[in-house]
């Protein structure tokens, strides 16, 4: 492939180790890295505007024209903390849920959990730009993702961690985003890309400093990236991807 490879990644704290590695290692001279919110990463990668990207799993899980590359992902083996259903009442008292469409994976995940795990038929409404979390009624909930959850969780009485509930339902870890492409890259590039990602994972405190100001302080950020986010795309996570793909089919028409 001629020229520099255009790479789209997520601007959230959970991606800080990846970004740090990609910007500090030799791979930086072969790529143009752009940071966006998840849905924009998906749009750029699926349209071909970017050659590869860190894309919400639901955007590509059942597509044959995209391949999951690298040995890394944004995943969770327990509570992820930053993908949550927030409400002021228990799950049995919620009748309406607002959806954050910045990530198709989170939207699809809660619909899977609603039907198969909680066995509830909610009213779904969009929660887009300009929406106000303070206007959520007592019988309503909202799906929130990313760094804003750190701030929002204290404003609600209940926080249902969607990774935790997926794990309870399926027994699998949760995978939220994967590195994907429809291009063919040589083994040397993929190997160097993997090494850069691991470089960042091995240096989480430095990655947090490099990421810059966040809603949470450094100690909390390091704890979050160490204890809540699981970066390795291992066998169990690959099995989880297949389980998610099967369950997601009815919601991704």
C-alpha positions in Angstrom: 0.0 0.0 0.0 1.6 3.3 -1.1 1.9 6.2 1.3 1.1 6.4 5.0 -1.7 4.3 6.4 -4.7 6.2 7.8 -5.7 4.9 11.2 -8.8 6.0 13.1 -8.8 5.5 16.9 -11.1 6.5 19.8 -10.4 9.7 21.8 -11.6 8.2 25.1 -9.4 7.5 28.1 -9.8 3.7 27.5 -7.7 4.0 24.3 -4.9 6.1 25.9 -2.4 3.2 26.1 -3.0 2.4 22.4 -2.5 6.0 21.3 0.6 6.4 23.5 2.2 3.3 21.9 1.3 4.3 18.4 2.7 7.8 18.8 5.9 6.7 20.6 7.0 3.7 18.6 8.5 3.5 15.1 5.1 2.7 13.6 4.3 6.4 14.0 6.3 7.0 10.8 4.1 4.7 8.8 0.7 5.9 9.9 -1.5 9.0 10.2 -3.4 8.6 13.4 -6.7 10.5 13.9 -8.8 10.4 17.1 -12.7 10.4 17.0 -15.7 9.2 19.0 -16.6 5.5 18.3 -19.3 6.1 15.7 -17.0 8.3 13.6 -14.2 5.8 13.8 -16.7 3.3 12.4 -17.9 5.6 9.6 -14.3 6.5 8.5 -13.2 2.8 8.5 -16.3 1.4 6.8 -16.3 4.1 4.2 -12.6 3.7 3.4 -11.7 7.2 4.5 -9.4 5.4 7.0 -7.5 2.3 6.1 -8.0 0.7 9.5 -9.7 1.7 12.8 -10.6 0.8 16.3 -14.3 0.2 15.5 -17.3 -0.7 17.8 -17.8 -4.4 17.5 -21.4 -4.2 16.4 -20.4 -2.2 13.3 -18.5 -5.1 11.8 -19.3 -8.3 13.7 -21.3 -10.0 11.0 -19.6 -8.4 8.0 -17.5 -10.7 5.7 -15.7 -7.8 4.0 -13.9 -6.7 7.2 -11.2 -8.5 9.1 -10.3 -8.2 12.8 -6.6 -7.6 12.9 -4.1 -7.2 15.8 -4.1 -9.1 19.1 -5.8 -6.3 21.0 -9.2 -4.8 21.7 -11.2 -2.7 24.1 -12.7 -5.3 26.4 -13.6 -6.2 29.9 -13.3 -9.3 32.1 -15.4 -7.8 34.8 -17.0 -4.4 35.4 -16.0 -1.9 32.6 -17.5 1.1 34.5 -17.7 3.4 31.4 -20.6 1.6 29.6 -23.6 1.8 31.9 -27.3 2.1 32.1 -27.9 5.0 34.5 -31.2 5.4 36.3 -32.8 6.5 39.6 -34.9 3.4 39.9 -34.4 -0.4 39.7 -34.4 -2.2 36.4 -37.9 -3.5 37.0 -39.3 0.0 37.4 -37.7 1.4 34.2 -40.1 1.8 31.2 -38.0 3.9 28.8 -34.3 3.9 28.0 -32.5 6.6 26.1 -29.7 5.4 23.9 -26.3 6.9 23.3 -25.7 6.4 19.6 -21.9 7.2 19.8 -21.4 3.5 20.0 -23.5 0.9 18.1 -22.1 -1.8 20.3 -23.5 -0.4 23.5 -26.9 0.1 21.9 -26.9 -3.4 20.6 -25.7 -4.8 23.9 -28.4 -3.3 26.0 -31.1 -4.5 23.5 -29.6 -8.1 23.8 -29.6 -7.8 27.6 -33.1 -6.4 27.7 -34.6 -9.2 25.6 -32.6 -12.2 26.8 -31.2 -11.4 30.2 -33.7 -9.0 31.9 -36.6 -10.1 29.7 -38.0 -6.6 29.5 -39.6 -4.7 26.7 -38.4 -1.1 27.0 -39.4 1.9 25.0 -36.2 3.1 23.2 -35.5 6.7 22.5 -32.5 8.5 21.0 -30.3 10.6 23.3 -28.4 12.8 21.0 -26.5 16.1 21.0 -28.3 18.7 23.1 -30.1 16.2 25.3 -29.9 16.8 29.0 -29.2 14.1 31.5 -31.0 16.2 34.2 -34.3 15.8 32.3 -34.4 12.0 32.7 -37.7 11.1 34.5 -37.9 8.7 37.4 -39.1 5.8 35.3 -36.5 6.3 32.6 -32.8 5.3 32.2 -30.1 6.3 29.8 -27.2 4.4 28.3 -23.9 6.4 28.7 -20.5 5.5 27.4 -17.0 6.8 27.6 -15.4 9.3 29.9 -18.6 11.2 30.7 -19.7 8.2 32.8 -17.1 9.1 35.4 -19.0 12.3 36.1 -22.5 11.1 35.5 -22.6 8.0 37.7 -22.7 10.1 40.8 -25.9 11.9 39.6 -27.9 8.7 39.5 -28.9 6.3 42.2 -28.4 3.2 40.0 -25.7 2.2 37.6 -26.0 -1.0 35.7 -22.6 -2.0 34.2 -23.3 -3.5 30.8 -20.1 -5.6 30.7 -20.9 -7.1 34.1 -24.4 -8.1 33.0 -23.1 -9.5 29.7 -20.6 -11.6 31.6 -23.4 -12.7 34.0 -25.6 -13.6 31.1 -23.2 -15.4 28.8 -20.1 -16.3 30.9 -17.9 -14.6 28.3 -15.8 -11.4 28.7 -17.2 -8.4 26.8 -15.5 -7.0 23.7 -16.5 -3.4 22.8 -14.2 -2.4 20.0 -11.7 -4.1 17.7 -9.0 -3.1 15.2 -10.4 -3.8 11.8 -9.8 -3.3 8.1 -10.8 -4.4 4.7 -7.2 -3.9 3.5 -4.4 -6.5 3.3 -1.4 -5.5 5.4 1.9 -7.4 5.4 3.0 -9.3 8.5 5.7 -6.9 9.3 3.3 -4.0 9.6 0.9 -6.0 11.8 3.7 -7.2 14.0 5.0 -3.6 14.5 1.5 -2.4 15.1 0.9 -5.1 17.8 4.3 -4.2 19.4 3.3 -0.5 19.6 0.0 -1.4 21.2 1.7 -3.6 23.8 4.3 -0.9 24.4 1.5 1.5 25.5 -0.3 -1.2 27.6 3.0 -1.8 29.5 3.3 1.9 30.3 -0.2 2.9 31.5 0.9 5.6 33.9 2.9 7.3 31.1 0.0 6.9 28.7 -2.3 8.6 31.2 0.1 11.6 31.4 0.4 11.7 27.6 -3.4 11.6 27.3 -3.7 14.8 29.3 -6.4 16.2 31.5 -9.3 13.9 32.3 -12.5 13.9 34.4 -10.7 11.7 36.9 -7.3 12.1 38.5 -4.2 10.1 37.5 -4.5 7.4 40.2 -8.2 6.7 39.3 -7.4 6.8 35.5 -4.5 4.3 36.0 -6.7 2.1 38.2 -9.5 2.2 35.5 -7.1 1.2 32.7 -5.5 -1.5 34.8 -8.6 -3.0 36.5 -11.6 -2.3 34.3 -10.2 -2.4 30.7 -8.8 -5.6 29.3 -6.8 -5.1 26.1 -5.7 -8.6 25.1 -7.9 -10.2 22.4 -7.5 -13.7 23.7 -9.4 -16.9 22.9 -12.3 -16.3 25.3 -12.8 -12.8 23.8 -12.9 -14.2 20.3 -15.5 -16.7 21.4 -17.4 -13.8 22.9 -17.4 -12.0 19.6 -19.1 -15.0 17.9 -21.7 -15.1 20.7 -22.3 -11.4 20.4 -22.6 -11.7 16.6 -25.2 -14.4 16.9 -27.3 -12.6 19.4 -27.0 -9.2 17.6 -28.3 -10.4 14.3 -32.0 -9.4 15.0 -30.9 -5.9 16.1 -28.5 -5.1 13.3 -30.9 -5.5 10.3 
